[in-house]
Amino acid sequence: MKNSLYFTLVIVLSLLAVILSLAFGPVNIPLYDIFSSFLNPNASVYSKIIIYIRLPRILLAFIVGSSLSVSGAIMQGVFRNPLADPYVTGIASGAGLGAAIAIVFSFVAINFYFISLFAFIGAILTMLLVFLIASLSGDLRAENVLLVGLGLSLFLSALLAITMYFGGQDLQTVFYWLMGSFSGAEWNEVYLSYIVIIPVLIVILILSRDLDAMMIGDDHAYSLGIDVKKRRITFIVLTSLITGIAVSFSGIIGFVGLIIPHMIRLIIGPKNRDLILLSIFLGGAYLVIADTIARSIDIIEELPVGIITSIVGIPIFIFLIIREKRYWR
């Protein structure tokens, strides 16, 4: 009953975040014009701004926030580590390197979507490489995957730095992408992300009860008939897939997958099904609000949303990790 109340409140918060994000920005739009635009696209002078600029951006920010939050919750459970986040297997570095290659070597001149394509390929190849290297030990234990992911992330970050060093005039474009942004979001990106991510989130929800047992310990999970190795690989692959999609369209946005699961866990406890459900909506709402702030600040260029999430996320994460430590003993 208590969790149902929290779930209702989070849905209401999500709706308010979407509505307020439609209203506020470089141009503030009255609420009446927002609702009338949905009933009649020609009813308001703001209709094109709402339908073709702000709405796809908001929906993309929401699904990216949901993906990162759920991925963070799963990774923290799989590795039984409160510091785990969606990028713990190194896919952020792989995506960043892929995007940098697309920009520096002028693939983006052929088609702008090559940035997203190269970023996604980089993320998925990194995930596969982590599994390949970790499997050489003969056992895909959580510790092996975590350590390989950390090492590979550092190596790919070095390659990214080299690519940026030779980037010349493209350096600013690469840097801006790495900070994360939803500027220029289009409906095609929204359609593709929702078509892929929503089914994956449903599968994660179905499997979430197994994660409860795995967090207690591998022996306990085995005693319940759960194939821990297979399920661990499944969770990492699913979260890497939705994180790769999210990062390919938005760039690297930090701390969403860290702080949102911790905030929810502190309120409702460690039960993963409820945690994932609330993460979908609260993570989406949080990133929509952060993006609204980023595009509403009156400066020469739009502020990358990753800067907002980092500024807000660091102090919140430090506070929450101290408060929540009892769940990880």
Secondary structure, 3 states (H helix, E strand, C coil): CHHHHHHHHHHHHHHHHHHHHHHCCCCCCCHHHHHHHHHCCCCCCCHHHHHHHHHHHHHHHHHHHHHHHHHHHHHHHHHCCCCCCCCCCCHHHHHHHHHHHHHHCCHHHCCCCHHHHHHHHHHHHHHHHHHHHHHCCCCCCHHHHHHHHHHHHHHHHHHHHHHHHCCHHHHHHHHHHHHCCCCCCCHHHHHHHHHHHHHHHHHHHHHHHHHHHHHHCHHHHHHCCCCHHHHHHHHHHHHHHHHHHHHHHHCCCCCHHHHHHHHHHHHHCCCHHHHHHHHHHHHHHHHHHHHHHHHHCCCCCCCCHHHHHHHHHHHHHHHHHHHCHHHHC
